[in-house]
């Protein structure tokens, strides 16, 4: 009895076989590129997604030919905040605009005027930005009217894969719909009136389901192409952020984790959406269609580390750690704002840029390397402190590529003032979430609380007794951006 999870990542297509005990039996992946035809454009071709699914499935079958016949259900995850236009035959009419496509800045300004930022935030629990699906829809309406007129459905990445697997292109889920600012996060209903005021047709949007709802079964056509058995149930699936929540075992009230990758986020589970008066955080409906994932996302985490490695000609993250360890905590007054590609939570300013502040002649490469690691940790704490205004947390789970660095994890534990727990099988967290949704749908699991019990801790990193040394530097960090905001 196995579950198959497909994940359309920003740069990788993955297929993962998972057993009932949440163990990865096998996985395969293939890379692909994002196209940038013009400044602010970020596009992908949906047929490339499907070709990738076919290739990773073939690799999986070659690795585990006997096990593939035991697949009981298929779960699907994908990158969020996209916009793909399909005609009534299911053919793409335009390249898919992905989350990093920011061409819709003028449309964002119009939405601000028509709907109001505060009103939209109160309805959707999301912070308006040019990257949201709502802004992308308005961009297509205003700039590609022929495409918009011919569109039968606007889908997300994982919805397109569900369509290719089942033939059903009338399916999305609450996580993608909420993050795209297309539904009322409190009721789950489409924002029909708001869309109409922008001349957008809500009938072009697919039906919204729980991620555990079965969208269809594997069609004969798809089964023949993939080499799988016809009729396997395929669930509606979820956005990658929501799948990661469930894969990390975040199901109880106040359960919290940090995903430390190229970007990073901290998210916790809440029975109700959290509407922040200052709009510093955002909400994504959970895979169960009922709870809310409360998110704060920083734009450049691992990205800042990779940049520092290149800047200082260091061959690996381990070497960066080694160099950074030569500098004292607090870097003798040197502080880094990690806004290399703008910033999201808690400031939401796409014009913000990176800053080293407090440079003196005594600062060396080691100080700069450590300041980068500390700066990312300060940014994470600035998100965690927003959450702490409402509740306290005993510990925080941590996943992602950054979890490999024990030096960096200790910095984060010390600066954030919280115990960290890494997870076993952390590389497959998103796939686990998608697989769990499929498993709940077909009765392998009773609910997501049962799947959460399968997620085991790997390492525990406690806050060091001398961590108070960072308080003065953190106060400098949080004071710096407001002081120079007008310069960006």
FENDADA-V896012 format. One record per residue. SS is DSSP state (H for helix, E for strand, - for the rest). Layout:
<<SS> <SS>>
This chain:
<<-> <E> <E> <E> <E> <E> <E> <E> <-> <-> <-> <E> <E> <E> <E> <E> <E> <E> <E> <-> <-> <-> <-> <E> <E> <E> <E> <E> <E> <E> <E> <-> <-> <-> <E> <-> <-> <-> <-> <-> <-> <-> <E> <E> <-> <H> <H> <H> <H> <H> <H> <H> <H> <H> <H> <H> <H> <H> <H> <H> <H> <H> <H> <-> <-> <-> <H> <H> <H> <H> <E> <E> <E> <E> <E> <E> <E> <E> <-> <-> <-> <-> <E> <E> <E> <E> <-> <-> <-> <-> <-> <E> <-> <-> <-> <E> <E> <-> <-> <-> <-> <-> <-> <-> <H> <H> <H> <H> <H> <H> <H> <H> <H> <H> <H> <-> <H> <H> <H> <H> <H> <H> <H> <H> <-> <-> <-> <-> <-> <-> <-> <-> <H> <H> <H> <H> <H> <H> <H> <H> <H> <H> <H> <-> <H> <H> <H> <H> <H> <H> <-> <-> <E> <E> <E> <-> <H> <H> <H> <H> <H> <H> <H> <H> <H> <H> <-> <-> <-> <-> <E> <E> <E> <H> <H> <H> <H> <H> <H> <-> <-> <-> <E> <-> <-> <-> <-> <-> <-> <E> <-> <H> <H> <H> <H> <H> <H> <-> <-> <-> <-> <H> <H> <H> <E> <-> <E> <E> <E> <-> <-> <-> <-> <E> <E> <E> <E> <-> <-> <H> <H> <H> <H> <H> <H> <H> <-> <-> <-> <-> <-> <-> <E> <E> <E> <-> <-> <E> <E> <H> <H> <H> <H> <H> <H> <H> <H> <-> <-> <-> <-> <-> <-> <-> <-> <E> <E> <E> <E> <E> <-> <-> <-> <E> <E> <E> <E> <E> <E> <E> <-> <-> <-> <-> <-> <-> <-> <-> <-> <-> <-> <E> <E> <E> <E> <-> <-> <-> <-> <-> <-> <E> <E> <E> <E> <E> <E> <E> <-> <-> <-> <H> <H> <H> <H> <H> <H> <H> <H> <H> <H> <-> <-> <-> <-> <-> <H> <H> <H> <H> <H> <H> <H> <H> <-> <-> <-> <-> <-> <-> <H> <H> <H> <-> <E> <E> <E> <-> <-> <-> <-> <-> <E> <-> <-> <-> <-> <-> <E> <-> <-> <-> <-> <-> <E> <E> <E> <-> <-> <-> <-> <-> <-> <-> <H> <H> <H> <H> <H> <H> <H> <H> <H> <H> <H> <H> <H> <H> <H> <H> <H> <H> <H> <H> <H> <H> <H> <H> <-> <-> <-> <-> <-> <-> <E> <E> <E> <E> <E> <-> <H> <H> <H> <H> <-> <H> <H> <H> <H> <H> <H> <H> <H> <H> <H> <H> <-> <-> <E> <E> <E> <E> <E> <-> <-> <H> <H> <H> <H> <H> <H> <H> <H> <H> <H> <H> <H> <H> <H> <H> <H> <-> <-> <-> <-> <-> <-> <H> <H> <H> <H> <H> <-> <-> <-> <-> <E> <E> <E> <E> <E> <-> <-> <-> <H> <H> <H> <H> <H> <H> <H> <H> <H> <H> <H> <H> <H> <H> <H> <H> <H> <H> <H> <H> <H> <H> <H> <->>
